[in-house]
Amino acid sequence: MIIEPKIRSNICINAHPIGCAKEVYRQIEFVKAQKAKRGTKSCKEGGKGPKTVLVLGCSTGYGLASRISAAFEYGADTIGVSFEKEGTETRGGTPGWYNNKAFDKAATEAGLKSVTLNGDAYSHEMRAAVLEEIKKFGTKVDLIVYSLASPVRTDPDTKEMYKSVIKPVGQSYGGVCLDIIEEKLTTANAEPATEEEMANTVKVMGGEDWQLWIDYLLKADVLAEGCCTVAYSYIGPKWTHAIYRDGTIGGAKKHLETTGRNLDAQLKAAVNGSAYVSENKGLVTRSSAVIPVISLYLSILFKVMKAKGLHEGCIEQMERLFAERLYTGADGAMAEVPVDEEHRIRVDDWEMREDIQEEAGKYMAEVTEANLSQYCDLAGYKHDFLVTNGFDVEGVDYSADVARMDVIE
């Protein structure tokens, strides 16, 4: 069959198996090149970076990029957890399912241990399954990446289901959005969240589950001396705060950051470890494409940052996080991690530079549908939007027949 992108309401609802795999391999090659450029030593080469890594939310975006960086720059064995729809011979799976297959294949070929568990990362059953795999590895975990971004969470004890929402708090919000497929501007309005919606969003996207994971692994005595855990968040510019940082998602992220500070003290006392929240750059993900104002801002941001040679995608961000924030000591050992006054790692530092924000702000004020191509990186944003589902990947023949939807080559 010939597979073309199916897009509904600025969401791509299908995936190209070969395109997904090829994009994973591209990211792996980038990390290998950075390893050579930086002179990073892998574990087998005597490096002191991460050796056994657990990635919760491993299949796309920052989670996938973190797993690739840990494995192919530092030689780490990895366990990944994500909840994906599997492909069958005739029906497609989710992009993350293909990404995981490609990662596992590449890691195995590189002589690395790689186990990917498909299921609910919020459940106690998944925690038990991960513990079993760690014990099979015969080692302890020295890095835990928490990168879950599900819209729904079932409480593991009560079995009550909670749903997150992307809404403002306190007042209605309206903003201009970019329809990247039609290359036109639209408007979106959102009513303020109820108290219940605000609480539910924190329940799903806050730090409660992160805390449960660390408590469980500590009790099982499978965290190595000096173990580090890092979760991901986003602050963004003032133009997006009403719907993001000061909205329901922002409330959940603030809870995540508070949890990170608490976990840092807990891990220091238990295993001389550490916990951080990394504030990352805004990027096109399956969720950011549908948040009002975010899509327009990101397309402008890409234009500005590319002109200054500062643009990064997920893999560039995570490789820089690992190499320039977490593992900066001799032979890639962890050293003192630079943080802001709220104990947050800032790899959104280039995005939030004064000159970048000043120029982006000027563009935001002047952009209209008539001058979109002047102020927005339409081609770059559209490419990133499609690539997350395996489309518009260089080197893939999209006119070729795909015989089966359960394989990646």
KAGI-V802075 format. One line per field, one symbol per residue. ss: DSSP state (h for helix, s for strand, l for the rest). A space follows every 50 residues. Layout:
ss->???
This chain:
ss->llllllssllssllllhhhhhhhhhhhhhhhhhhhhhhllllhhhlllll lsssssllllhhhhhhhhhhhhhhllssssssllllllllllllhhhhhh hhhhhhhhhllllssssslllllhhhhhhhhhhhhhhlllssssssllll lsssllllllssslllllllllsssssssllllsssssssllllhhhhhh hhhhhllhhhhhhhhhhhhlllsssssssssssllllhhhlllllllhhh hhhhhhhhhhhhhhhhhhhhhllssssssllllllllhhhlllhhhhhhh hhhhhhhllllllhhhhhhhhhhhhhlllhhhlllllllllllsssllll lllhhhhhhhhhhhhhllhhhhhhhllhhhhhhhhhhlllllllllllll lllllllll
